[in-house]
Amino acid sequence: MAIMSDSNLAYTEEVEKNLLTDGFVQFQKDGVNTMILIDQSRYEKAKRRMDDALVKMVMAGIRDMEEGNLIPADQVFDEIDKKYGL
C-alpha cells in the first residue's frame, strides 16, 4: 500500500465535508470511478471485516478437510467447465 503525504491530494473543504458526513469520497475521471478516499475508522472497520471473513473461510476449509469433505480438483474443474460451457 502506498502511503503519501496529504499534500499530494487536492484537499478541499468539499472533500473534508463529504468525508465527515459520508465517510468516503469517490473520484472520477471521464465518468468512471478511479479512486475512493475513505476515513481511517471506516478503513479499519472494513479491514477487520475482511480479515474476519478470511479467517472463517480458512477455518471452514480446514474443517472440511478434517471431515473428509473433499472433491478431487479434476472433478471440480470438470464440473465448472460443464456448468459454464468452457
KOLPAKOL-100729 format. One record per atom (N, C-alpha, C): atom name; residue number from 1; residue in one letter; x, y, z. Coordinates in steps of 0.001 Angstrom, whole numbers, always signed. Example, Ala and Ser with C-alpha at 12.3 -4.5 7.8 and 13.67 -1.06 7.14 Angstrom:
2
<rec atom="N" nr="1" rest="a" px="+13190" py="-5690" pz="+7800"/>
<rec atom="CA" nr="1" rest="a" px="+12300" py="-4500" pz="+7800"/>
<rec atom="C" nr="1" rest="a" px="+13200" py="-3300" pz="+7800"/>
<rec atom="N" nr="2" rest="s" px="+12850" py="-2250" pz="+7080"/>
<rec atom="CA" nr="2" rest="s" px="+13670" py="-1060" pz="+7140"/>
<rec atom="C" nr="2" rest="s" px="+12900" py="+30" pz="+7870"/>
***
This chain:
86
<rec atom="N" nr="1" rest="m" px="+850" py="-1168" pz="+0"/>
<rec atom="CA" nr="1" rest="m" px="+0" py="+0" pz="+0"/>
<rec atom="C" nr="1" rest="m" px="+893" py="+1226" pz="+0"/>
<rec atom="N" nr="2" rest="a" px="+590" py="+2144" pz="-886"/>
<rec atom="CA" nr="2" rest="a" px="+1335" py="+3391" pz="-946"/>
<rec atom="C" nr="2" rest="a" px="+799" py="+4357" pz="+104"/>
<rec atom="N" nr="3" rest="i" px="+1696" py="+4951" pz="+840"/>
<rec atom="CA" nr="3" rest="i" px="+1310" py="+5975" pz="+1815"/>
<rec atom="C" nr="3" rest="i" px="+1950" py="+7279" pz="+1344"/>
<rec atom="N" nr="4" rest="m" px="+1094" py="+8259" pz="+1102"/>
<rec atom="CA" nr="4" rest="m" px="+1571" py="+9538" pz="+597"/>
<rec atom="C" nr="4" rest="m" px="+1146" py="+10664" pz="+1525"/>
<rec atom="N" nr="5" rest="s" px="+1861" py="+11728" pz="+1454"/>
<rec atom="CA" nr="5" rest="s" px="+1500" py="+12921" pz="+2202"/>
<rec atom="C" nr="5" rest="s" px="+192" py="+13475" pz="+1673"/>
<rec atom="N" nr="6" rest="d" px="-638" py="+14020" pz="+2565"/>
<rec atom="CA" nr="6" rest="d" px="-1895" py="+14592" pz="+2093"/>
<rec atom="C" nr="6" rest="d" px="-1672" py="+15818" pz="+1217"/>
<rec atom="N" nr="7" rest="s" px="-420" py="+16299" pz="+1153"/>
<rec atom="CA" nr="7" rest="s" px="-136" py="+17424" pz="+253"/>
<rec atom="C" nr="7" rest="s" px="-221" py="+16970" pz="-1210"/>
<rec atom="N" nr="8" rest="n" px="-221" py="+15646" pz="-1450"/>
<rec atom="CA" nr="8" rest="n" px="-363" py="+15128" pz="-2815"/>
<rec atom="C" nr="8" rest="n" px="-1813" py="+15148" pz="-3280"/>
<rec atom="N" nr="9" rest="l" px="-2733" py="+15431" pz="-2389"/>
<rec atom="CA" nr="9" rest="l" px="-4148" py="+15410" pz="-2696"/>
<rec atom="C" nr="9" rest="l" px="-4679" py="+16837" pz="-2747"/>
<rec atom="N" nr="10" rest="a" px="-5454" py="+17133" pz="-3767"/>
<rec atom="CA" nr="10" rest="a" px="-6093" py="+18437" pz="-3843"/>
<rec atom="C" nr="10" rest="a" px="-7202" py="+18440" pz="-2789"/>
<rec atom="N" nr="11" rest="y" px="-6839" py="+18787" pz="-1581"/>
<rec atom="CA" nr="11" rest="y" px="-7741" py="+18696" pz="-439"/>
<rec atom="C" nr="11" rest="y" px="-8596" py="+19953" pz="-362"/>
<rec atom="N" nr="12" rest="t" px="-9877" py="+19766" pz="-482"/>
<rec atom="CA" nr="12" rest="t" px="-10769" py="+20916" pz="-457"/>
<rec atom="C" nr="12" rest="t" px="-11748" py="+20773" pz="+696"/>
<rec atom="N" nr="13" rest="e" px="-12444" py="+21839" pz="+1002"/>
<rec atom="CA" nr="13" rest="e" px="-13468" py="+21790" pz="+2045"/>
<rec atom="C" nr="13" rest="e" px="-14570" py="+20806" pz="+1670"/>
<rec atom="N" nr="14" rest="e" px="-14871" py="+20681" pz="+370"/>
<rec atom="CA" nr="14" rest="e" px="-15902" py="+19750" pz="-73"/>
<rec atom="C" nr="14" rest="e" px="-15491" py="+18303" pz="+207"/>
<rec atom="N" nr="15" rest="v" px="-14222" py="+17977" pz="-26"/>
<rec atom="CA" nr="15" rest="v" px="-13723" py="+16638" pz="+265"/>
<rec atom="C" nr="15" rest="v" px="-13841" py="+16368" pz="+1757"/>
<rec atom="N" nr="16" rest="e" px="-13404" py="+17317" pz="+2564"/>
<rec atom="CA" nr="16" rest="e" px="-13464" py="+17147" pz="+4015"/>
<rec atom="C" nr="16" rest="e" px="-14909" py="+16995" pz="+4497"/>
<rec atom="N" nr="17" rest="k" px="-15806" py="+17800" pz="+3961"/>
<rec atom="CA" nr="17" rest="k" px="-17213" py="+17726" pz="+4345"/>
<rec atom="C" nr="17" rest="k" px="-17790" py="+16350" pz="+4036"/>
<rec atom="N" nr="18" rest="n" px="-17510" py="+15834" pz="+2832"/>
<rec atom="CA" nr="18" rest="n" px="-18016" py="+14517" pz="+2458"/>
<rec atom="C" nr="18" rest="n" px="-17397" py="+13404" pz="+3292"/>
<rec atom="N" nr="19" rest="l" px="-16126" py="+13526" pz="+3626"/>
<rec atom="CA" nr="19" rest="l" px="-15504" py="+12523" pz="+4494"/>
<rec atom="C" nr="19" rest="l" px="-16185" py="+12504" pz="+5859"/>
<rec atom="N" nr="20" rest="l" px="-16497" py="+13677" pz="+6374"/>
<rec atom="CA" nr="20" rest="l" px="-17125" py="+13752" pz="+7690"/>
<rec atom="C" nr="20" rest="l" px="-18564" py="+13249" pz="+7679"/>
<rec atom="N" nr="21" rest="t" px="-19289" py="+13532" pz="+6602"/>
<rec atom="CA" nr="21" rest="t" px="-20700" py="+13136" pz="+6572"/>
<rec atom="C" nr="21" rest="t" px="-20914" py="+11722" pz="+6039"/>
<rec atom="N" nr="22" rest="d" px="-20188" py="+11350" pz="+4975"/>
<rec atom="CA" nr="22" rest="d" px="-20401" py="+10049" pz="+4339"/>
<rec atom="C" nr="22" rest="d" px="-19337" py="+9017" pz="+4690"/>
<rec atom="N" nr="23" rest="g" px="-18174" py="+9473" pz="+5126"/>
<rec atom="CA" nr="23" rest="g" px="-17089" py="+8557" pz="+5448"/>
<rec atom="C" nr="23" rest="g" px="-16226" py="+8197" pz="+4253"/>
<rec atom="N" nr="24" rest="f" px="-16612" py="+8652" pz="+3058"/>
<rec atom="CA" nr="24" rest="f" px="-15809" py="+8372" pz="+1870"/>
<rec atom="C" nr="24" rest="f" px="-16091" py="+9395" pz="+781"/>
<rec atom="N" nr="25" rest="v" px="-15182" py="+9478" pz="-176"/>
<rec atom="CA" nr="25" rest="v" px="-15343" py="+10328" pz="-1354"/>
<rec atom="C" nr="25" rest="v" px="-14898" py="+9519" pz="-2563"/>
<rec atom="N" nr="26" rest="q" px="-15708" py="+9492" pz="-3605"/>
<rec atom="CA" nr="26" rest="q" px="-15345" py="+8818" pz="-4852"/>
<rec atom="C" nr="26" rest="q" px="-14807" py="+9855" pz="-5827"/>
<rec atom="N" nr="27" rest="f" px="-13715" py="+9523" pz="-6501"/>
<rec atom="CA" nr="27" rest="f" px="-13158" py="+10391" pz="-7517"/>
<rec atom="C" nr="27" rest="f" px="-13378" py="+9734" pz="-8873"/>
<rec atom="N" nr="28" rest="q" px="-13728" py="+10539" pz="-9864"/>
<rec atom="CA" nr="28" rest="q" px="-13996" py="+10017" pz="-11209"/>
<rec atom="C" nr="28" rest="q" px="-13141" py="+10725" pz="-12244"/>
<rec atom="N" nr="29" rest="k" px="-12866" py="+9971" pz="-13298"/>
<rec atom="CA" nr="29" rest="k" px="-12212" py="+10546" pz="-14476"/>
<rec atom="C" nr="29" rest="k" px="-13018" py="+10072" pz="-15671"/>
<rec atom="N" nr="30" rest="d" px="-13495" py="+10989" pz="-16455"/>
<rec atom="CA" nr="30" rest="d" px="-14329" py="+10670" pz="-17621"/>
<rec atom="C" nr="30" rest="d" px="-15532" py="+9813" pz="-17225"/>
<rec atom="N" nr="31" rest="g" px="-16130" py="+10115" pz="-16077"/>
<rec atom="CA" nr="31" rest="g" px="-17332" py="+9425" pz="-15630"/>
<rec atom="C" nr="31" rest="g" px="-17105" py="+8041" pz="-15048"/>
<rec atom="N" nr="32" rest="v" px="-15840" py="+7651" pz="-14865"/>
<rec atom="CA" nr="32" rest="v" px="-15511" py="+6332" pz="-14338"/>
<rec atom="C" nr="32" rest="v" px="-14818" py="+6505" pz="-12982"/>
<rec atom="N" nr="33" rest="n" px="-15282" py="+5736" pz="-11980"/>
<rec atom="CA" nr="33" rest="n" px="-14626" py="+5808" pz="-10677"/>
<rec atom="C" nr="33" rest="n" px="-13183" py="+5346" pz="-10802"/>
<rec atom="N" nr="34" rest="t" px="-12276" py="+6173" pz="-10326"/>
<rec atom="CA" nr="34" rest="t" px="-10853" py="+5845" pz="-10396"/>
<rec atom="C" nr="34" rest="t" px="-10240" py="+5625" pz="-9024"/>
<rec atom="N" nr="35" rest="m" px="-10858" py="+6206" pz="-7991"/>
<rec atom="CA" nr="35" rest="m" px="-10318" py="+6026" pz="-6654"/>
<rec atom="C" nr="35" rest="m" px="-11373" py="+6408" pz="-5631"/>
<rec atom="N" nr="36" rest="i" px="-11228" py="+5819" pz="-4454"/>
<rec atom="CA" nr="36" rest="i" px="-12119" py="+6130" pz="-3343"/>
<rec atom="C" nr="36" rest="i" px="-11251" py="+6480" pz="-2149"/>
<rec atom="N" nr="37" rest="l" px="-11566" py="+7583" pz="-1522"/>
<rec atom="CA" nr="37" rest="l" px="-10884" py="+8014" pz="-312"/>
<rec atom="C" nr="37" rest="l" px="-11838" py="+7771" pz="+849"/>
<rec atom="N" nr="38" rest="i" px="-11389" py="+6970" pz="+1842"/>
<rec atom="CA" nr="38" rest="i" px="-12245" py="+6703" pz="+2996"/>
<rec atom="C" nr="38" rest="i" px="-11551" py="+7163" pz="+4257"/>
<rec atom="N" nr="39" rest="d" px="-12367" py="+7466" pz="+5273"/>
<rec atom="CA" nr="39" rest="d" px="-11754" py="+7902" pz="+6522"/>
<rec atom="C" nr="39" rest="d" px="-11147" py="+6695" pz="+7235"/>
<rec atom="N" nr="40" rest="q" px="-10244" py="+6960" pz="+8161"/>
<rec atom="CA" nr="40" rest="q" px="-9464" py="+5917" pz="+8825"/>
<rec atom="C" nr="40" rest="q" px="-10341" py="+4906" pz="+9566"/>
<rec atom="N" nr="41" rest="s" px="-11355" py="+5373" pz="+10269"/>
<rec atom="CA" nr="41" rest="s" px="-12185" py="+4448" pz="+11041"/>
<rec atom="C" nr="41" rest="s" px="-12958" py="+3509" pz="+10119"/>
<rec atom="N" nr="42" rest="r" px="-13444" py="+4013" pz="+8992"/>
<rec atom="CA" nr="42" rest="r" px="-14163" py="+3159" pz="+8037"/>
<rec atom="C" nr="42" rest="r" px="-13203" py="+2137" pz="+7424"/>
<rec atom="N" nr="43" rest="y" px="-11974" py="+2563" pz="+7113"/>
<rec atom="CA" nr="43" rest="y" px="-10965" py="+1657" pz="+6571"/>
<rec atom="C" nr="43" rest="y" px="-10668" py="+529" pz="+7566"/>
<rec atom="N" nr="44" rest="e" px="-10446" py="+896" pz="+8815"/>
<rec atom="CA" nr="44" rest="e" px="-10119" py="-108" pz="+9832"/>
<rec atom="C" nr="44" rest="e" px="-11273" py="-1097" pz="+10032"/>
<rec atom="N" nr="45" rest="k" px="-12503" py="-608" pz="+10023"/>
<rec atom="CA" nr="45" rest="k" px="-13667" py="-1482" pz="+10168"/>
<rec atom="C" nr="45" rest="k" px="-13770" py="-2449" pz="+8982"/>
<rec atom="N" nr="46" rest="a" px="-13596" py="-1931" pz="+7768"/>
<rec atom="CA" nr="46" rest="a" px="-13666" py="-2776" pz="+6572"/>
<rec atom="C" nr="46" rest="a" px="-12549" py="-3814" pz="+6578"/>
<rec atom="N" nr="47" rest="k" px="-11348" py="-3417" pz="+6975"/>
<rec atom="CA" nr="47" rest="k" px="-10218" py="-4351" pz="+7026"/>
<rec atom="C" nr="47" rest="k" px="-10475" py="-5441" pz="+8051"/>
<rec atom="N" nr="48" rest="r" px="-11004" py="-5084" pz="+9210"/>
<rec atom="CA" nr="48" rest="r" px="-11328" py="-6080" pz="+10240"/>
<rec atom="C" nr="48" rest="r" px="-12350" py="-7085" pz="+9720"/>
<rec atom="N" nr="49" rest="r" px="-13378" py="-6584" pz="+9038"/>
<rec atom="CA" nr="49" rest="r" px="-14416" py="-7469" pz="+8495"/>
<rec atom="C" nr="49" rest="r" px="-13840" py="-8421" pz="+7448"/>
<rec atom="N" nr="50" rest="m" px="-12964" py="-7917" pz="+6577"/>
<rec atom="CA" nr="50" rest="m" px="-12345" py="-8779" pz="+5572"/>
<rec atom="C" nr="50" rest="m" px="-11424" py="-9812" pz="+6227"/>
<rec atom="N" nr="51" rest="d" px="-10655" py="-9388" pz="+7220"/>
<rec atom="CA" nr="51" rest="d" px="-9782" py="-10321" pz="+7928"/>
<rec atom="C" nr="51" rest="d" px="-10602" py="-11407" pz="+8612"/>
<rec atom="N" nr="52" rest="d" px="-11691" py="-11012" pz="+9273"/>
<rec atom="CA" nr="52" rest="d" px="-12562" py="-11985" pz="+9948"/>
<rec atom="C" nr="52" rest="d" px="-13162" py="-12968" pz="+8952"/>
<rec atom="N" nr="53" rest="a" px="-13606" py="-12465" pz="+7800"/>
<rec atom="CA" nr="53" rest="a" px="-14197" py="-13330" pz="+6775"/>
<rec atom="C" nr="53" rest="a" px="-13166" py="-14315" pz="+6241"/>
<rec atom="N" nr="54" rest="l" px="-11939" py="-13858" pz="+6034"/>
<rec atom="CA" nr="54" rest="l" px="-10882" py="-14735" pz="+5542"/>
<rec atom="C" nr="54" rest="l" px="-10589" py="-15849" pz="+6544"/>
<rec atom="N" nr="55" rest="v" px="-10507" py="-15491" pz="+7817"/>
<rec atom="CA" nr="55" rest="v" px="-10254" py="-16497" pz="+8852"/>
<rec atom="C" nr="55" rest="v" px="-11382" py="-17529" pz="+8865"/>
<rec atom="N" nr="56" rest="k" px="-12632" py="-17078" pz="+8752"/>
<rec atom="CA" nr="56" rest="k" px="-13766" py="-18007" pz="+8737"/>
<rec atom="C" nr="56" rest="k" px="-13696" py="-18959" pz="+7543"/>
<rec atom="N" nr="57" rest="m" px="-13329" py="-18435" pz="+6367"/>
<rec atom="CA" nr="57" rest="m" px="-13230" py="-19281" pz="+5180"/>
<rec atom="C" nr="57" rest="m" px="-12113" py="-20314" pz="+5331"/>
<rec atom="N" nr="58" rest="v" px="-10978" py="-19893" pz="+5844"/>
<rec atom="CA" nr="58" rest="v" px="-9865" py="-20821" pz="+6038"/>
<rec atom="C" nr="58" rest="v" px="-10246" py="-21894" pz="+7054"/>
<rec atom="N" nr="59" rest="m" px="-10885" py="-21487" pz="+8150"/>
<rec atom="CA" nr="59" rest="m" px="-11290" py="-22457" pz="+9172"/>
<rec atom="C" nr="59" rest="m" px="-12321" py="-23442" pz="+8615"/>
<rec atom="N" nr="60" rest="a" px="-13246" py="-22963" pz="+7786"/>
<rec atom="CA" nr="60" rest="a" px="-14239" py="-23851" pz="+7170"/>
<rec atom="C" nr="60" rest="a" px="-13547" py="-24839" pz="+6239"/>
<rec atom="N" nr="61" rest="g" px="-12547" py="-24388" pz="+5503"/>
<rec atom="CA" nr="61" rest="g" px="-11792" py="-25276" pz="+4624"/>
<rec atom="C" nr="61" rest="g" px="-11034" py="-26333" pz="+5397"/>
<rec atom="N" nr="62" rest="i" px="-10433" py="-25928" pz="+6499"/>
<rec atom="CA" nr="62" rest="i" px="-9708" py="-26891" pz="+7345"/>
<rec atom="C" nr="62" rest="i" px="-10686" py="-27908" pz="+7925"/>
<rec atom="N" nr="63" rest="r" px="-11832" py="-27431" pz="+8369"/>
<rec atom="CA" nr="63" rest="r" px="-12849" py="-28331" pz="+8929"/>
<rec atom="C" nr="63" rest="r" px="-13319" py="-29336" pz="+7873"/>
<rec atom="N" nr="64" rest="d" px="-13590" py="-28857" pz="+6664"/>
<rec atom="CA" nr="64" rest="d" px="-13986" py="-29750" pz="+5573"/>
<rec atom="C" nr="64" rest="d" px="-12906" py="-30800" pz="+5319"/>
<rec atom="N" nr="65" rest="m" px="-11660" py="-30359" pz="+5326"/>
<rec atom="CA" nr="65" rest="m" px="-10557" py="-31273" pz="+5074"/>
<rec atom="C" nr="65" rest="m" px="-10484" py="-32338" pz="+6171"/>
<rec atom="N" nr="66" rest="e" px="-10601" py="-31912" pz="+7416"/>
<rec atom="CA" nr="66" rest="e" px="-10554" py="-32850" pz="+8545"/>
<rec atom="C" nr="66" rest="e" px="-11714" py="-33846" pz="+8521"/>
<rec atom="N" nr="67" rest="e" px="-12870" py="-33401" pz="+8012"/>
<rec atom="CA" nr="67" rest="e" px="-14052" py="-34256" pz="+7964"/>
<rec atom="C" nr="67" rest="e" px="-14105" py="-35092" pz="+6682"/>
<rec atom="N" nr="68" rest="g" px="-13099" py="-34917" pz="+5826"/>
<rec atom="CA" nr="68" rest="g" px="-13046" py="-35696" pz="+4595"/>
<rec atom="C" nr="68" rest="g" px="-13993" py="-35217" pz="+3511"/>
<rec atom="N" nr="69" rest="n" px="-14491" py="-34011" pz="+3631"/>
<rec atom="CA" nr="69" rest="n" px="-15405" py="-33445" pz="+2624"/>
<rec atom="C" nr="69" rest="n" px="-14601" py="-32819" pz="+1490"/>
<rec atom="N" nr="70" rest="l" px="-13947" py="-33669" pz="+731"/>
<rec atom="CA" nr="70" rest="l" px="-13085" py="-33188" pz="-346"/>
<rec atom="C" nr="70" rest="l" px="-13561" py="-33721" pz="-1683"/>
<rec atom="N" nr="71" rest="i" px="-13315" py="-32957" pz="-2730"/>
<rec atom="CA" nr="71" rest="i" px="-13615" py="-33369" pz="-4098"/>
<rec atom="C" nr="71" rest="i" px="-12307" py="-33211" pz="-4877"/>
<rec atom="N" nr="72" rest="p" px="-11917" py="-34219" pz="-5652"/>
<rec atom="CA" nr="72" rest="p" px="-10681" py="-34098" pz="-6430"/>
<rec atom="C" nr="72" rest="p" px="-10726" py="-32873" pz="-7348"/>
<rec atom="N" nr="73" rest="a" px="-9605" py="-32208" pz="-7474"/>
<rec atom="CA" nr="73" rest="a" px="-9534" py="-30976" pz="-8268"/>
<rec atom="C" nr="73" rest="a" px="-10002" py="-31188" pz="-9702"/>
<rec atom="N" nr="74" rest="d" px="-9609" py="-32308" pz="-10315"/>
<rec atom="CA" nr="74" rest="d" px="-10035" py="-32567" pz="-11693"/>
<rec atom="C" nr="74" rest="d" px="-11556" py="-32591" pz="-11808"/>
<rec atom="N" nr="75" rest="q" px="-12209" py="-33181" pz="-10828"/>
<rec atom="CA" nr="75" rest="q" px="-13677" py="-33248" pz="-10841"/>
<rec atom="C" nr="75" rest="q" px="-14277" py="-31857" pz="-10704"/>
<rec atom="N" nr="76" rest="v" px="-13711" py="-31052" pz="-9831"/>
<rec atom="CA" nr="76" rest="v" px="-14203" py="-29684" pz="-9630"/>
<rec atom="C" nr="76" rest="v" px="-14097" py="-28899" pz="-10935"/>
<rec atom="N" nr="77" rest="f" px="-12936" py="-28967" pz="-11593"/>
<rec atom="CA" nr="77" rest="f" px="-12748" py="-28213" pz="-12827"/>
<rec atom="C" nr="77" rest="f" px="-13648" py="-28741" pz="-13940"/>
<rec atom="N" nr="78" rest="d" px="-13859" py="-30056" pz="-13996"/>
<rec atom="CA" nr="78" rest="d" px="-14778" py="-30614" pz="-14993"/>
<rec atom="C" nr="78" rest="d" px="-16193" py="-30086" pz="-14779"/>
<rec atom="N" nr="79" rest="e" px="-16616" py="-30029" pz="-13505"/>
<rec atom="CA" nr="79" rest="e" px="-17970" py="-29527" pz="-13199"/>
<rec atom="C" nr="79" rest="e" px="-18105" py="-28052" pz="-13571"/>
<rec atom="N" nr="80" rest="i" px="-17071" py="-27270" pz="-13316"/>
<rec atom="CA" nr="80" rest="i" px="-17082" py="-25843" pz="-13667"/>
<rec atom="C" nr="80" rest="i" px="-17149" py="-25694" pz="-15195"/>
<rec atom="N" nr="81" rest="d" px="-16326" py="-26492" pz="-15894"/>
<rec atom="CA" nr="81" rest="d" px="-16336" py="-26437" pz="-17365"/>
<rec atom="C" nr="81" rest="d" px="-17718" py="-26768" pz="-17913"/>
<rec atom="N" nr="82" rest="k" px="-18330" py="-27820" pz="-17356"/>
<rec atom="CA" nr="82" rest="k" px="-19639" py="-28250" pz="-17832"/>
<rec atom="C" nr="82" rest="k" px="-20697" py="-27186" pz="-17525"/>
<rec atom="N" nr="83" rest="k" px="-20666" py="-26656" pz="-16303"/>
<rec atom="CA" nr="83" rest="k" px="-21665" py="-25684" pz="-15883"/>
<rec atom="C" nr="83" rest="k" px="-21627" py="-24402" pz="-16718"/>
<rec atom="N" nr="84" rest="y" px="-20412" py="-23952" pz="-17048"/>
<rec atom="CA" nr="84" rest="y" px="-20273" py="-22682" pz="-17738"/>
<rec atom="C" nr="84" rest="y" px="-19914" py="-22844" pz="-19222"/>
<rec atom="N" nr="85" rest="g" px="-19943" py="-24088" pz="-19702"/>
<rec atom="CA" nr="85" rest="g" px="-19700" py="-24336" pz="-21114"/>
<rec atom="C" nr="85" rest="g" px="-18307" py="-23954" pz="-21571"/>
<rec atom="N" nr="86" rest="l" px="-17346" py="-24202" pz="-20734"/>
<rec atom="CA" nr="86" rest="l" px="-15954" py="-23832" pz="-21084"/>
<rec atom="C" nr="86" rest="l" px="-15259" py="-24953" pz="-21824"/>
***
